[in-house]
Amino acid sequence: MENHLQKSLVTHFRLTAVLALAGVLFCCGPAGAAEVLLLHSGAGPTPWNQRLASGFIEGLGSAASVRQAFLSAEGTDEDAFDAAYDRLAGTLAGAAPDVVVAEGAAAFAFARKFANLFPDAPVIYCAMARPDPADLSECGNCTGVAMTSAVRRSVALIFAMRPETRLLVAIADRTQESARLMDRVNEAMRLFDDRAQVLFPGFEPGDDNGLDLKTLGDTLASVPSTGVVLFLGFSEDRDGNPVTDEAVAALIRERAAAPVYLLGDEVFGSGAVGGWMTSAKAVGADAARVVRRALDGEDVRELLPPPTRPVLRFDGTALARFGLRAPDKAEVVNPPAGTVEERPVVPVTGLIWVVGLAAAVVLIALLRRRYRP
């Protein structure tokens, strides 16, 4: 009798375990089988987009597997996109992802144009400014996480940390996003135009051809001791050639003669002091939260995710080099060890500021007064 009861209990336990396992597989199987395509705008992995991918994968956890793809497109014209389409179609081989995450404006434009590659898959944009409403409407089943830049707070931070600043040099490329950021810098500088001048190298009267890597390096090296650099972004040179974060980081590391403040952490760790930066990992984590909701069956068109917010972060060694202190409650990484090198300003020639950037500031101020309506 006892053996029969024991066998019955064992059988019952096994049956219960099998049913429980079947229930787990039934409930979790579809989520585990889901696949997300993380489509990058760039041609290949970079430290920044891989930090974004890390934050994204960590944020998803076991909710889905992630496949990364890169546009590898030389530009965003029709021919370049067609070539990228052929490559990606071969990579997917008919296995459409459940969700597409478009990292950057080029990837989002591609996902809109070739929606047939991802039938029924919602598209989530990230790592870009909020798109035009018409683009979202064209996309249809789309939403995203806008990436904000703290321009006003960055300008105010510069003068709070370095009141003696008399020149703000804003570095930008010829993209539309840089043009918007330059306008915002001009607006933010109105509070300080009685004490400092703003300069946009490559976008000034008599010097309006943009920058390449050489002139960018010369600019960084020639900023006077009362100057500060605000890096708005530099993803392509004046001829439209792509510029890697590594190339920009090397220039800052080797040539910057004044503090360099950043809006994003693409080149953080290069010797730039930091500031109000949007973190790549935070962008990825924010996108993952939206994807999880999409995988749970929510209509992404009804979602209004908040933008990725900048954080206040500094490089301790870079701060020490320029005699700066981080504000209270700011995060400080890479504390200085031993003596910190101080580099002198390097004079340059061949630019508009042939006798030094300070002389150019006077010239530009005079030009602006002359053409002011």
N, C-alpha and C positions, 0 to 999 in steps of 0.2 A: 504494500500500500504506500509505504513511504517512498520507495523507488519510483512508483507510478506518479506520485504527486511531484516528486523532484523533476521527472522527465517532462511533466506537463508545464511546470514553471519555466524550465529551460526553453521548451518550445514556444511558450507564450512570450518570453523575453526576446527570443530570436525574431519572432514575427513582428513584435513591437519595434525592434531595432530596424528591421528591413523597411517597415512602413514609414518610420521616422526618416530614414535615409532617403527613401523615395520622395517623401515630402520636401526634404531639403533640396534634393536635386531638381524637383519640379519647380520650386519657388525660385531657386537661385540660378538654375541652369541658364535661362534666357539672359539674365544680367551678366553672368560670367561669360556668355558667348558673345556679348555685344562688342563691337569693334568701333573705335573712334579713330578717324584720320586727322592727325595734326599736320596741317599743310602750312609750311613756312614760305615766306616771301623770298627768302634768300636762296643762294645757289648751293648751300651746304651748311653743315653744322658750324656754329660759332659758340664761343663761351656764353654769349648772352642768350641765344635761342635755346641752348641746352639747359641753362638755368631755368628758363621759362618751362621747358619740357619737364624738367625735374619737379618743379612746383605743380605742374599739371598732373603728372603721373601720381605723385604723392597724394594730391587732392582727390583723384579718382579712386585710389585704393584698388579694391578688387571688383569695382563696379563694371569695368570694361578693360579690354586690352587696347593698347595704343600703338598705332603705326604712324611713323613720321615720314613725311615726303617733302621734297624741296622743289620749288619751281624750276630752278636752274635756268631761268629765262634771262637772256641778255636784253632786258627792257620789258616794257608792258605793251608793245604794239601787237598788232594782230598776228604777224608771222611768229613772233616770240611765243605768244600764248598758244598758237597752234602747235608749235614744236613741243611745248610743255604738255599740252593735251595728249599728244601721241605717246610721250614717255609715260605719263601717269596712267593712261588707259592700259598700256601694257603691264604696268606694275600691278594695277588692281585686278586685271584679268577677269573682269566681270563680277568680282566680289565687292559689291558696293558697301561702304561703311554705314553704320547706323547713325552716326553723327559726324559732321565735319567741323573742325575748328580751324579758322583761317587766321594765321598769325601775320598781321600787317595788311596794309592797304592793297598791295599787289595780289596777295593770296585771296583776299576777299573779292577783288574784282574778277579774278580767275574763277572762283567758286560760283559767282553770279553768272558769268558768261557760259560756263560749261556745267550747268546744273544737271545735265543728263548723265554726267559721270556718277552722280550721287542721287539717284532717284529716291524720293521720299525722305531723304536725310536732312534734318534741320542743319542750318549753317550758323555757327557761332563765331563772330569776329572778336579779335582781341589785339592788343599791342598796336592800337591806332586810335586816332581821334574819332569821335562819334561821326558816323557817315552821314551824308546828305539823306534826308527822308526819302527822296526819290530813289536812291540806291537801295534802301531797305525795302521799299515798296516793290521794286523790280525783283529783288531777291525772293520775296514771298515768305517762305518758312524760315525766317532769320531773326536773330537778335544778337546781342553781344555785350562785351564789357569794354567801355571806352577807357582810354588811357589819358589821364589828365596831366598837365604840366603846371607846376606851381610857379609861374613866371613872376607874378606880383610879390609873392612871399619870398622868392629867391632874391629879387632886387632889394627888398626891404632887409633881408637877412644880411646881404653883403654890406650895406651901410651900417647895420647894427654891429656887425663883427669888426668892421674896418672903417670907422668914421672918417679917416683921412683919405678915403678913396676920392680921386678927382677924375678918373676915367674908367668907364665900363666898356670893355671890348666884347661885343657879342659875336660869337662865331656861328655861322650858318651856311647851309648849302643852298642850291637853287630850287629845292622842292617847294611845293605848295604849303606843306606843314611848316617849313622854316619861315616862309613869308608871313604866315599867321602869327608865328611866335615873335618875329621881329616887330610886328605891329603891337603886340602885347608888351614887349619890352619898352617901346616908345611910350606907351600909355603909363606903364609903371614908373618910368623915369621922370614923369612930370612932377612928382613929389620931390625930386632931388635935382631938378635942372638948375637950381640956384647954386649948387655946390659941385656938380660933376657933369661931364660930357659923356654921351654915349656914341660909340663908333661901331659901324658894321663893316669891317674890312671886306672888300669885294663888292660892296653895295652902296658906295658913296659917290658923289659927283667927281668925275675924273678917275674913278677907280671902281667901275661897275661891271667888271667881267667875272665876278665870282672868284673863288679860290681854288688852287690845286694844292697838292701836298707840300710842295716847296714853299709856296707863299703862306700856307697855313703855318708851317714850321717857323718861317721868318717872322710872322706876326706874333706867335707865342713867345719868341725870343726877344722881341723888341718892346714889349709892354713895359712902361716905366714903373718905378717903385711905388708910385701912387695909383697905379692901375690895377684892375681886376678883370679876369676873363670869365664870361658867362657862356658856357658851351650849350648852344641850342640844339645842335645836331650836325653831323657831317657824314652823310652816307654816300655821297657822290661828289665828284669834283666838278669844276666849271664846265667841262666838256661832257658831263653826264656819265663818266666812267664810275663804276661802283668803287667805294673806298671801304676797306675792312675796319672793324673796330680795333684790330690788332695794330694796323698802321697808324691810326689816330692815337692809340694808347702809347705807342713808341715815341711819337712826336711830343706828347705831353711829358713823358718821362724824361726825354733827352733835352728838350728845348724850352719848356715853360719857365719864364722868369718871374711870373707873378701868380698869385693864387688862381686856380681854375675851379669854378663852381659848375656843377652838373645838374641837368634836369632829369636824367636817367642814369642807371648804373652800368651802361654799356662799357664804359672805359674806367669805371671806378677801380682803384687799385693801381693806377698808372702814375700816381703822384698828384692827381687832382684832389682837392680838399673834400669834395662831396657837396652836401647841402640838401635841399629838398628834392629827393630823387624818387622816381618811380622804379620799383624793384621788379626785375624780370620774373623772379620766383613768385612774387605776389600776383603778377599778371596771370601766370599759369594757374595758380591756386584759385583765383577768382573765376577763370574760365571753367575750371573743373566743377565748381559749384553749380554753374549754369548747366553743364552737360549732365550732371547727375539728375537734375530736375527734368531735363529732356528725356533721359532714359527711364525716368519714373512715369513718363506718359504725359507730362505737362505740355501744353501748347506754347512753344517758345515765343510765338508772336504776342502772347499776352504777358510775357515776362519783361520786367523793367529793371535789369540788374544795375546796381550802383557802380560807378566808375572805380577803377583802381586808384587808390589814394597814394600820393607821395609820402615818403617817410623822411625824417631828418636824421641823416647818417653822415659821419665824417671819417676820414682817414687820419688817425692820430699823428702819424709821422709827417704827413703833408702839412697838417696844422702847425706842428712844431717848427717846421722849416721856415714858415712865414710868420712865426710869433703870434699865432691866432689861438683863441680858445673857443671850444664848442659851447653853444648855449646850454643852459640847464635842460636836463631830460633828453638831450640828443644822444643817439647811439654813436659810440666811438669805437672803431676797430683799428687794428694795426698800430698799437701804441709805439712811440719811438723807443729805440734802443741805442743808448750812447749818444754821440754827437751827430747832429743832423746837418747835412751839407747845405750851405747857402750859396746859390749860384748868382753871379752878377748878371745884370741886363746885358744882352749881346747886341751891339749895334748892327744894323743891316742896311743894305743898299738895294736899289733896283725896284723898290716899291714906291708908292706915293709918299710915304714917310721917309724919303731918302736920307734926311738928316736926323732921323729918329722919329718914333711914333708921336712923341709929344709935340713936335713941330707940326705934324699932320693934323693934330687936333685943333691947333690954332687956325690952320688953313681951312679946315672943314667948318669950323665955327663961323669964320668970315663968309664962306660961301653960303652957309645957311641963312645968315643975316641978310645977305645980298638978295637971295631968292625968296625970302619970306614975304608972303603977300601982305 
